[in-house]
Amino acid sequence: MRGLRVLAGASLRRHGAAVSVEGCEHLPRSGAVLIVAHHYHHLLDGALLLARLPRPVHILVALDWVRSRSQRVWMERACRSARWPVILRPAQATVPGVFDSGDVRRYLRRGLRDAVELLREGLPGVTDETVKHSTVRALPPPVKLDADDQALLDQVIGYYHESLKKSPEALGYLQRRGIDRSEAIERFKLGFADRTLGLRLPNKQRKDGADIRARLEKIGLYRESGHEHFNG
């Protein structure tokens, strides 16, 4: 985040932006905060938030302005590294050869999931004795918490495989690339990592939740950041 702040400050100086900030004292020091800014400039408003807000900032990026696949790939990697959710606007994602017809819905769904995940991480712990929230998931986890590493890997692969079969967007993605035979999908256990695995695991604040995430990281399915390694 420090590197991004330095780049943001340099952008403001390069454009000669005169900046005056008021009201920062109203920004909570902890907990989830959603800032809806007037989009004055494609770069400077984001640079201002990064450079002047005293808290870590995650920006929702509309990536439909890119004009080539290489530019799209580079920007997606940069946003993923910064943990900035990415969306596409239907009226803008019209560049032939850069975006597919099903990309808008897929990006919107994934961007919404990523944004909600970031907000959930920023929620403060509840200390009021009269208000209690359960940390037990409503749905059972898709993996057995006491399974050995190979069984755990197989169960996650199975979860991704079932997610693929339930996703019209993911199946459409394969069909557009000539993979439209169910036998191939079953034979090679093709899957779709839709970032819902973590929502089905025990809460990471519970011991069993922390333990299973540590094991998933050990076998290469989770990152050190605590998020799924695969995405898509």
Backbone as CSV, one residue per row, in Angstrom:
resi,resn,N_x,N_y,N_z,CA_x,CA_y,CA_z,C_x,C_y,C_z
1,MET,0.828,-1.207,0.000,0.000,0.000,0.000,0.862,1.257,0.000
2,ARG,2.038,1.209,0.645,2.918,2.378,0.681,3.363,2.756,-0.731
3,GLY,3.715,1.746,-1.546,4.129,2.028,-2.916,3.025,2.698,-3.716
4,LEU,1.780,2.255,-3.521,0.655,2.869,-4.224,0.447,4.309,-3.781
5,ARG,0.653,4.570,-2.496,0.505,5.940,-2.012,1.547,6.864,-2.636
6,VAL,2.775,6.358,-2.764,3.835,7.162,-3.374,3.492,7.474,-4.832
7,LEU,3.031,6.460,-5.576,2.656,6.671,-6.980,1.476,7.643,-7.093
8,ALA,0.518,7.520,-6.173,-0.639,8.407,-6.204,-0.221,9.851,-5.960
9,GLY,0.663,10.059,-4.984,1.144,11.406,-4.712,1.896,11.988,-5.891
10,ALA,2.696,11.139,-6.573,3.441,11.594,-7.743,2.484,11.990,-8.871
11,SER,1.389,11.236,-9.032,0.406,11.565,-10.072,-0.239,12.916,-9.809
12,LEU,-0.572,13.183,-8.552,-1.168,14.468,-8.211,-0.207,15.614,-8.506
13,ARG,1.051,15.430,-8.159,2.045,16.494,-8.396,2.273,16.696,-9.892
14,ARG,2.314,15.597,-10.650,2.570,15.706,-12.089,1.460,16.453,-12.803
15,HIS,0.226,16.290,-12.330,-0.901,16.974,-12.942,-1.147,18.354,-12.333
16,GLY,-0.300,18.745,-11.390,-0.449,20.060,-10.785,-1.734,20.234,-10.015
17,ALA,-2.236,19.155,-9.431,-3.509,19.214,-8.718,-3.350,19.933,-7.384
18,ALA,-4.159,20.931,-7.162,-4.188,21.634,-5.878,-5.172,20.908,-4.965
19,VAL,-4.674,20.343,-3.887,-5.474,19.469,-3.034,-5.696,20.099,-1.671
20,SER,-6.947,20.126,-1.261,-7.315,20.562,0.084,-8.305,19.550,0.634
21,VAL,-7.987,18.959,1.759,-8.810,17.892,2.326,-9.466,18.369,3.616
22,GLU,-10.758,18.208,3.706,-11.497,18.564,4.911,-12.378,17.389,5.325
23,GLY,-12.562,17.219,6.617,-13.500,16.224,7.116,-12.925,14.853,7.381
24,CYS,-11.599,14.696,7.283,-11.016,13.370,7.534,-11.295,12.880,8.952
25,GLU,-11.572,13.815,9.859,-11.846,13.411,11.242,-13.153,12.636,11.350
26,HIS,-13.995,12.702,10.311,-15.253,11.965,10.328,-15.094,10.534,9.833
27,LEU,-13.922,10.211,9.324,-13.673,8.864,8.822,-13.349,7.935,9.989
28,PRO,-14.116,6.862,10.205,-13.811,5.938,11.310,-12.394,5.381,11.187
29,ARG,-11.749,5.196,12.323,-10.370,4.698,12.313,-10.292,3.197,12.096
30,SER,-11.390,2.493,12.305,-11.405,1.048,12.104,-12.792,0.635,11.641
31,GLY,-12.896,-0.590,11.173,-14.167,-1.092,10.695,-14.350,-0.832,9.213
32,ALA,-15.375,-1.459,8.646,-15.628,-1.352,7.216,-16.205,0.022,6.875
33,VAL,-15.689,0.624,5.819,-16.153,1.928,5.345,-16.301,1.870,3.836
34,LEU,-17.426,2.351,3.332,-17.668,2.428,1.891,-17.722,3.900,1.499
35,ILE,-16.804,4.322,0.636,-16.742,5.708,0.181,-17.223,5.764,-1.263
36,VAL,-18.271,6.530,-1.504,-18.802,6.710,-2.853,-18.415,8.117,-3.301
37,ALA,-17.419,8.202,-4.183,-16.860,9.490,-4.575,-17.466,9.972,-5.887
38,HIS,-17.563,11.288,-6.020,-17.939,11.871,-7.307,-16.784,11.641,-8.274
39,HIS,-17.064,10.992,-9.402,-15.993,10.581,-10.319,-15.588,11.762,-11.199
40,TYR,-14.724,12.594,-10.666,-14.323,13.823,-11.341,-13.317,13.563,-12.460
41,HIS,-12.418,12.620,-12.225,-11.325,12.377,-13.179,-10.994,10.897,-13.164
42,HIS,-10.617,10.345,-14.333,-10.374,8.901,-14.416,-9.193,8.456,-13.571
43,LEU,-8.295,9.378,-13.193,-7.113,9.012,-12.416,-7.017,9.775,-11.099
44,LEU,-7.255,11.090,-11.161,-6.922,11.934,-10.017,-7.789,11.686,-8.789
45,ASP,-9.063,11.333,-8.974,-9.878,11.108,-7.781,-9.404,9.874,-7.023
46,GLY,-9.053,8.804,-7.762,-8.500,7.625,-7.094,-7.155,7.916,-6.453
47,ALA,-6.306,8.697,-7.157,-4.993,9.060,-6.605,-5.157,9.877,-5.328
48,LEU,-6.148,10.766,-5.309,-6.394,11.581,-4.121,-6.768,10.712,-2.924
49,LEU,-7.672,9.752,-3.141,-8.070,8.872,-2.043,-6.890,8.071,-1.517
50,LEU,-6.071,7.559,-2.439,-4.919,6.760,-2.031,-3.896,7.596,-1.263
51,ALA,-3.658,8.823,-1.751,-2.591,9.642,-1.181,-2.977,10.286,0.142
52,ARG,-4.266,10.603,0.320,-4.645,11.423,1.472,-5.437,10.712,2.556
53,LEU,-6.066,9.605,2.249,-6.810,8.915,3.302,-5.841,8.151,4.205
54,PRO,-6.024,8.217,5.513,-5.071,7.591,6.436,-5.248,6.086,6.591
55,ARG,-6.198,5.510,5.857,-6.461,4.075,5.978,-6.179,3.377,4.654
56,PRO,-5.968,2.056,4.667,-5.819,1.313,3.402,-7.055,1.494,2.522
57,VAL,-6.837,1.635,1.230,-7.919,1.903,0.292,-7.956,0.821,-0.776
58,HIS,-9.142,0.291,-1.040,-9.360,-0.647,-2.138,-10.358,-0.004,-3.101
59,ILE,-9.949,0.182,-4.338,-10.758,0.896,-5.314,-11.478,-0.088,-6.226
60,LEU,-12.770,0.162,-6.458,-13.540,-0.620,-7.420,-13.218,-0.093,-8.819
61,VAL,-12.602,-0.935,-9.641,-12.070,-0.499,-10.932,-12.973,-0.977,-12.068
62,ALA,-13.413,-0.039,-12.911,-14.106,-0.386,-14.152,-13.043,-0.516,-15.243
63,LEU,-12.838,-1.739,-15.715,-11.702,-2.021,-16.592,-12.085,-2.017,-18.071
64,ASP,-13.263,-1.483,-18.389,-13.721,-1.555,-19.778,-13.068,-0.518,-20.692
65,TRP,-12.161,0.289,-20.155,-11.482,1.293,-20.984,-10.273,0.720,-21.732
66,VAL,-9.838,-0.495,-21.377,-8.649,-1.052,-22.030,-8.961,-1.342,-23.499
67,ARG,-7.926,-1.315,-24.336,-8.113,-1.446,-25.776,-7.365,-2.625,-26.386
68,SER,-6.776,-3.480,-25.550,-6.106,-4.664,-26.077,-6.119,-5.738,-25.000
69,ARG,-5.980,-6.996,-25.421,-5.981,-8.102,-24.454,-4.749,-8.033,-23.546
70,SER,-3.608,-7.634,-24.101,-2.401,-7.544,-23.277,-2.570,-6.480,-22.194
71,GLN,-3.177,-5.362,-22.557,-3.451,-4.310,-21.579,-4.430,-4.803,-20.527
72,ARG,-5.421,-5.561,-20.958,-6.402,-6.112,-20.021,-5.734,-7.065,-19.039
73,VAL,-4.882,-7.960,-19.538,-4.210,-8.936,-18.674,-3.317,-8.222,-17.664
74,TRP,-2.556,-7.227,-18.141,-1.641,-6.504,-17.249,-2.411,-5.792,-16.154
75,MET,-3.510,-5.120,-16.516,-4.286,-4.382,-15.538,-4.987,-5.320,-14.548
76,GLU,-5.460,-6.474,-15.028,-6.100,-7.429,-14.124,-5.106,-7.940,-13.090
77,ARG,-3.887,-8.218,-13.521,-2.861,-8.686,-12.583,-2.534,-7.607,-11.551
78,ALA,-2.431,-6.364,-12.001,-2.136,-5.268,-11.084,-3.258,-5.093,-10.065
79,CYS,-4.502,-5.133,-10.527,-5.641,-4.989,-9.618,-5.727,-6.160,-8.652
80,ARG,-5.448,-7.363,-9.140,-5.479,-8.533,-8.266,-4.407,-8.418,-7.186
81,SER,-3.232,-7.913,-7.563,-2.152,-7.753,-6.589,-2.528,-6.742,-5.512
82,ALA,-3.224,-5.670,-5.910,-3.639,-4.646,-4.954,-4.938,-5.002,-4.244
83,ARG,-5.582,-6.099,-4.665,-6.881,-6.521,-4.154,-7.931,-5.454,-4.428
84,TRP,-7.949,-4.965,-5.677,-8.970,-4.034,-6.130,-9.992,-4.803,-6.955
85,PRO,-11.252,-4.835,-6.542,-12.289,-5.513,-7.337,-12.410,-4.887,-8.724
86,VAL,-12.681,-5.722,-9.729,-12.772,-5.267,-11.118,-14.164,-5.572,-11.664
87,ILE,-14.748,-4.601,-12.355,-16.038,-4.799,-13.016,-15.951,-4.301,-14.456
88,LEU,-16.971,-4.599,-15.231,-17.136,-4.056,-16.578,-18.504,-3.404,-16.665
89,ARG,-18.577,-2.235,-17.316,-19.857,-1.571,-17.537,-20.419,-2.030,-18.884
90,PRO,-21.682,-2.474,-18.917,-22.244,-3.049,-20.146,-22.121,-2.142,-21.365
91,ALA,-22.316,-0.852,-21.185,-22.298,0.050,-22.335,-20.898,0.355,-22.832
92,GLN,-19.878,0.019,-22.016,-18.511,0.385,-22.376,-17.680,-0.790,-22.868
93,ALA,-17.994,-2.011,-22.413,-17.173,-3.190,-22.741,-17.541,-3.715,-24.122
94,THR,-17.214,-2.947,-25.134,-17.649,-3.281,-26.496,-16.497,-3.426,-27.475
95,VAL,-15.261,-3.456,-26.999,-14.109,-3.531,-27.897,-13.981,-4.955,-28.423
96,PRO,-14.093,-5.185,-29.748,-13.983,-6.535,-30.309,-12.597,-7.137,-30.029
97,GLY,-12.597,-8.409,-29.671,-11.342,-9.096,-29.432,-10.764,-8.896,-28.051
98,VAL,-11.346,-7.989,-27.272,-10.854,-7.738,-25.913,-11.794,-8.348,-24.876
99,PHE,-13.110,-8.182,-25.101,-14.106,-8.712,-24.180,-15.056,-9.645,-24.923
100,ASP,-15.460,-10.718,-24.235,-16.452,-11.631,-24.779,-17.841,-11.222,-24.307
101,SER,-18.849,-11.772,-24.954,-20.223,-11.380,-24.653,-20.612,-11.696,-23.203
102,GLY,-20.053,-12.742,-22.635,-20.429,-13.113,-21.275,-19.565,-12.494,-20.201
103,ASP,-18.584,-11.663,-20.595,-17.651,-11.115,-19.619,-18.314,-10.149,-18.644
104,VAL,-19.265,-9.344,-19.108,-19.841,-8.309,-18.246,-20.481,-8.921,-17.006
105,ARG,-21.338,-9.911,-17.189,-21.998,-10.545,-16.038,-20.986,-11.240,-15.129
106,ARG,-20.020,-11.903,-15.755,-19.014,-12.619,-14.948,-18.191,-11.646,-14.109
107,TYR,-17.776,-10.537,-14.703,-16.988,-9.548,-13.974,-17.808,-8.884,-12.868
108,LEU,-19.078,-8.578,-13.172,-19.912,-7.944,-12.163,-20.114,-8.853,-10.955
109,ARG,-20.349,-10.124,-11.209,-20.547,-11.068,-10.108,-19.271,-11.216,-9.289
110,ARG,-18.141,-11.357,-9.974,-16.884,-11.534,-9.255,-16.489,-10.258,-8.514
111,GLY,-16.710,-9.095,-9.155,-16.388,-7.834,-8.502,-17.214,-7.613,-7.254
112,LEU,-18.496,-7.974,-7.317,-19.361,-7.849,-6.146,-18.891,-8.762,-5.024
113,ARG,-18.532,-10.015,-5.367,-18.033,-10.942,-4.334,-16.768,-10.403,-3.684
114,ASP,-15.837,-9.913,-4.504,-14.572,-9.411,-3.969,-14.800,-8.194,-3.076
115,ALA,-15.712,-7.293,-3.496,-15.981,-6.094,-2.707,-16.616,-6.456,-1.366
116,VAL,-17.580,-7.374,-1.391,-18.227,-7.797,-0.144,-17.219,-8.468,0.782
117,GLU,-16.319,-9.245,0.197,-15.298,-9.916,1.006,-14.405,-8.897,1.705
118,LEU,-14.009,-7.843,0.996,-13.180,-6.801,1.601,-13.927,-6.084,2.725
119,LEU,-15.194,-5.786,2.505,-15.979,-5.120,3.540,-16.146,-6.014,4.764
120,ARG,-16.354,-7.292,4.518,-16.509,-8.228,5.650,-15.237,-8.290,6.474
121,GLU,-14.087,-8.251,5.815,-12.820,-8.307,6.543,-12.632,-7.080,7.423
122,GLY,-13.202,-5.951,7.014,-13.021,-4.720,7.763,-14.007,-4.509,8.877
123,LEU,-14.967,-5.425,9.047,-15.966,-5.253,10.099,-15.329,-5.408,11.469
124,PRO,-15.602,-4.491,12.389,-15.022,-4.598,13.727,-15.679,-5.712,14.530
125,GLY,-14.964,-6.231,15.514,-15.533,-7.239,16.394,-16.632,-6.630,17.262
126,VAL,-17.670,-7.383,17.495,-18.778,-6.904,18.315,-18.448,-7.141,19.777
127,THR,-18.457,-6.081,20.574,-18.107,-6.201,21.991,-19.321,-6.041,22.897
128,ASP,-20.441,-5.594,22.347,-21.652,-5.416,23.144,-22.190,-6.783,23.543
129,GLU,-22.308,-6.996,24.830,-22.762,-8.293,25.331,-24.186,-8.606,24.879
130,THR,-24.971,-7.572,24.569,-26.364,-7.804,24.208,-26.536,-8.156,22.745
131,VAL,-25.477,-8.005,21.940,-25.556,-8.315,20.517,-24.533,-9.394,20.196
132,LYS,-24.999,-10.518,19.761,-24.112,-11.631,19.465,-24.368,-12.121,18.057
133,HIS,-23.277,-12.401,17.333,-23.371,-12.936,15.983,-22.692,-14.293,15.952
134,SER,-23.357,-15.261,15.391,-22.785,-16.591,15.301,-21.678,-16.624,14.254
135,THR,-20.578,-17.316,14.571,-19.497,-17.516,13.602,-19.590,-18.890,12.966
136,VAL,-20.686,-19.599,13.188,-20.893,-20.913,12.588,-21.593,-20.730,11.246
137,ARG,-21.031,-21.313,10.186,-21.611,-21.168,8.857,-22.971,-21.849,8.794
138,ALA,-23.863,-21.247,7.987,-25.192,-21.823,7.831,-25.150,-23.111,7.029
139,LEU,-24.229,-23.207,6.050,-24.103,-24.395,5.221,-22.892,-25.214,5.670
140,PRO,-22.953,-26.517,5.559,-21.816,-27.343,5.958,-20.634,-27.122,5.011
141,PRO,-19.410,-27.284,5.489,-18.245,-27.109,4.610,-18.199,-28.206,3.556
142,PRO,-17.673,-27.903,2.367,-17.613,-28.902,1.297,-16.445,-29.868,1.436
143,VAL,-15.667,-29.721,2.511,-14.521,-30.620,2.738,-14.605,-31.163,4.162
144,LYS,-14.026,-32.340,4.355,-13.950,-32.924,5.692,-12.722,-32.358,6.394
145,LEU,-12.924,-31.775,7.547,-11.842,-31.081,8.226,-10.752,-32.023,8.706
146,ASP,-11.062,-33.317,8.850,-10.062,-34.272,9.325,-9.486,-35.123,8.195
147,ALA,-9.763,-34.755,6.950,-9.254,-35.528,5.808,-7.751,-35.325,5.664
148,ASP,-7.074,-36.352,5.093,-5.642,-36.180,4.830,-5.463,-35.258,3.626
149,ASP,-4.208,-34.898,3.334,-3.947,-33.886,2.314,-4.490,-34.283,0.940
150,GLN,-4.310,-35.541,0.547,-4.767,-35.975,-0.768,-6.290,-35.941,-0.847
151,ALA,-6.938,-36.400,0.216,-8.397,-36.382,0.235,-8.911,-34.943,0.236
152,LEU,-8.219,-34.070,0.965,-8.609,-32.661,1.004,-8.496,-32.036,-0.384
153,LEU,-7.408,-32.328,-1.092,-7.226,-31.828,-2.454,-8.342,-32.337,-3.370
154,ASP,-8.644,-33.629,-3.261,-9.703,-34.213,-4.096,-11.059,-33.569,-3.810
155,GLN,-11.323,-33.281,-2.539,-12.611,-32.692,-2.186,-12.746,-31.267,-2.716
156,VAL,-11.660,-30.500,-2.681,-11.702,-29.144,-3.227,-11.877,-29.192,-4.748
157,ILE,-11.170,-30.123,-5.402,-11.342,-30.296,-6.848,-12.794,-30.645,-7.158
158,GLY,-13.378,-31.510,-6.351,-14.779,-31.881,-6.537,-15.713,-30.690,-6.343
159,TYR,-15.387,-29.835,-5.383,-16.213,-28.648,-5.152,-16.151,-27.710,-6.350
160,TYR,-14.947,-27.486,-6.865,-14.802,-26.633,-8.055,-15.508,-27.258,-9.262
161,HIS,-15.451,-28.570,-9.353,-16.093,-29.276,-10.461,-17.610,-29.085,-10.413
162,GLU,-18.191,-29.217,-9.234,-19.633,-29.017,-9.093,-20.016,-27.557,-9.328
163,SER,-19.140,-26.633,-8.913,-19.407,-25.215,-9.149,-19.457,-24.917,-10.640
164,LEU,-18.575,-25.558,-11.405,-18.572,-25.372,-12.858,-19.897,-25.835,-13.456
165,LYS,-20.353,-26.996,-13.064,-21.571,-27.555,-13.652,-22.814,-26.740,-13.294
166,LYS,-22.735,-25.948,-12.218,-23.878,-25.135,-11.797,-23.808,-23.710,-12.345
167,SER,-22.733,-23.389,-13.072,-22.543,-22.018,-13.539,-22.757,-21.924,-15.050
168,PRO,-23.861,-21.337,-15.511,-24.065,-21.156,-16.958,-22.970,-20.312,-17.601
169,GLU,-22.455,-19.304,-16.856,-21.411,-18.457,-17.414,-20.126,-19.246,-17.651
170,ALA,-19.740,-20.090,-16.675,-18.515,-20.875,-16.823,-18.658,-21.906,-17.945
171,LEU,-19.825,-22.547,-18.029,-20.049,-23.516,-19.101,-20.056,-22.828,-20.460
172,GLY,-20.625,-21.615,-20.507,-20.617,-20.865,-21.758,-19.215,-20.484,-22.179
173,TYR,-18.374,-20.173,-21.197,-16.966,-19.847,-21.475,-16.272,-21.032,-22.149
174,LEU,-16.520,-22.230,-21.637,-15.917,-23.429,-22.240,-16.478,-23.691,-23.625
175,GLN,-17.776,-23.519,-23.796,-18.398,-23.770,-25.097,-17.845,-22.852,-26.171
176,ARG,-17.595,-21.585,-25.813,-17.045,-20.652,-26.798,-15.637,-21.025,-27.211
177,ARG,-15.008,-21.910,-26.446,-13.664,-22.368,-26.764,-13.650,-23.812,-27.237
178,GLY,-14.814,-24.285,-27.629,-14.914,-25.605,-28.235,-14.977,-26.763,-27.268
179,ILE,-15.111,-26.480,-25.974,-15.208,-27.552,-24.968,-16.665,-27.643,-24.552
180,ASP,-17.428,-28.439,-25.285,-18.870,-28.488,-25.033,-19.386,-29.904,-24.797
181,ARG,-18.468,-30.846,-24.581,-18.880,-32.225,-24.331,-18.801,-32.507,-22.829
182,SER,-19.916,-32.948,-22.277,-19.952,-33.226,-20.841,-18.982,-34.334,-20.456
183,GLU,-18.708,-35.248,-21.413,-17.767,-36.336,-21.119,-16.373,-35.794,-20.819
184,ALA,-15.958,-34.753,-21.559,-14.639,-34.163,-21.327,-14.594,-33.455,-19.976
185,ILE,-15.676,-32.766,-19.643,-15.728,-32.066,-18.358,-15.649,-33.055,-17.202
186,GLU,-16.354,-34.185,-17.341,-16.330,-35.196,-16.286,-14.994,-35.933,-16.246
187,ARG,-14.483,-36.269,-17.429,-13.240,-37.065,-17.490,-12.070,-36.314,-16.875
188,PHE,-11.950,-35.031,-17.174,-10.800,-34.266,-16.702,-11.114,-33.427,-15.467
189,LYS,-12.301,-33.611,-14.917,-12.700,-32.928,-13.685,-12.463,-31.415,-13.781
190,LEU,-12.895,-30.826,-14.894,-12.754,-29.390,-15.040,-13.574,-28.682,-13.967
191,GLY,-13.055,-27.569,-13.472,-13.738,-26.882,-12.381,-13.758,-25.383,-12.561
192,PHE,-14.480,-24.733,-11.675,-14.626,-23.282,-11.696,-14.456,-22.772,-10.270
193,ALA,-13.362,-22.037,-10.030,-13.108,-21.453,-8.712,-13.815,-20.100,-8.656
194,ASP,-15.002,-20.074,-8.077,-15.820,-18.853,-8.071,-15.709,-18.078,-6.766
195,ARG,-14.671,-18.338,-5.993,-14.368,-17.622,-4.759,-15.437,-17.818,-3.680
196,THR,-16.140,-18.945,-3.731,-17.141,-19.208,-2.697,-16.667,-20.255,-1.684
197,LEU,-15.510,-20.857,-1.933,-15.026,-21.893,-1.016,-14.851,-21.337,0.390
198,GLY,-14.238,-20.150,0.479,-13.996,-19.562,1.789,-15.262,-19.242,2.554
199,LEU,-16.345,-18.982,1.808,-17.623,-18.689,2.470,-18.256,-19.934,3.064
200,ARG,-17.807,-21.109,2.608,-18.362,-22.371,3.102,-17.478,-22.987,4.196
201,LEU,-16.243,-22.507,4.324,-15.358,-23.030,5.368,-15.726,-22.402,6.710
202,PRO,-15.351,-23.043,7.816,-15.578,-22.421,9.121,-14.928,-21.036,9.173
203,ASN,-15.515,-20.136,9.932,-14.986,-18.783,10.042,-13.507,-18.820,10.430
204,LYS,-12.710,-17.958,9.784,-11.265,-17.987,10.017,-10.885,-17.562,11.434
205,GLN,-11.816,-16.971,12.176,-11.545,-16.595,13.555,-11.715,-17.770,14.515
206,ARG,-12.308,-18.849,14.015,-12.434,-20.066,14.821,-11.207,-20.950,14.596
207,LYS,-10.879,-21.784,15.563,-9.682,-22.619,15.448,-9.764,-23.559,14.254
208,ASP,-10.933,-24.212,14.050,-11.039,-25.146,12.930,-10.962,-24.405,11.597
209,GLY,-11.451,-23.157,11.555,-11.353,-22.378,10.332,-9.918,-21.990,10.021
210,ALA,-9.172,-21.578,11.046,-7.769,-21.223,10.846,-6.955,-22.453,10.456
211,ASP,-7.247,-23.601,11.084,-6.495,-24.827,10.800,-6.711,-25.294,9.360
212,ILE,-7.956,-25.284,8.882,-8.213,-25.792,7.534,-7.612,-24.858,6.493
213,ARG,-7.601,-23.561,6.746,-6.973,-22.629,5.804,-5.466,-22.813,5.767
214,ALA,-4.865,-23.108,6.916,-3.432,-23.372,6.949,-3.092,-24.625,6.140
215,ARG,-3.936,-25.633,6.220,-3.699,-26.857,5.452,-3.899,-26.620,3.960
216,LEU,-4.914,-25.832,3.603,-5.132,-25.516,2.196,-3.974,-24.698,1.633
217,GLU,-3.399,-23.843,2.454,-2.213,-23.092,2.013,-1.027,-24.039,1.818
218,LYS,-0.908,-25.000,2.693,0.203,-25.952,2.614,0.166,-26.753,1.316
219,ILE,-1.035,-27.130,0.855,-1.122,-27.942,-0.370,-1.309,-27.075,-1.624
220,GLY,-1.204,-25.751,-1.459,-1.171,-24.873,-2.612,-2.503,-24.351,-3.102
221,LEU,-3.570,-24.506,-2.323,-4.884,-24.048,-2.757,-5.255,-22.696,-2.169
222,TYR,-4.546,-22.275,-1.151,-4.769,-20.966,-0.535,-3.465,-20.182,-0.533
223,ARG,-3.582,-18.876,-0.546,-2.413,-18.003,-0.501,-2.136,-17.562,0.934
224,GLU,-0.970,-16.968,1.149,-0.630,-16.474,2.478,-1.601,-15.401,2.939
225,SER,-2.206,-14.695,1.976,-3.169,-13.648,2.319,-4.466,-14.214,2.892
226,GLY,-4.657,-15.542,2.782,-5.877,-16.165,3.273,-6.970,-16.271,2.236
227,HIS,-6.608,-16.146,0.954,-7.588,-16.216,-0.126,-7.262,-17.384,-1.057
228,GLU,-8.286,-17.806,-1.785,-8.100,-18.916,-2.703,-7.044,-18.565,-3.756
229,HIS,-6.213,-19.557,-4.079,-5.160,-19.316,-5.064,-5.736,-19.197,-6.467
230,PHE,-6.727,-20.034,-6.780,-7.319,-20.024,-8.122,-8.497,-19.065,-8.150
231,ASN,-8.703,-18.493,-9.319,-9.809,-17.552,-9.502,-10.303,-17.683,-10.937
232,GLY,-11.385,-18.450,-11.134,-11.893,-18.657,-12.487,-11.826,-20.115,-12.874
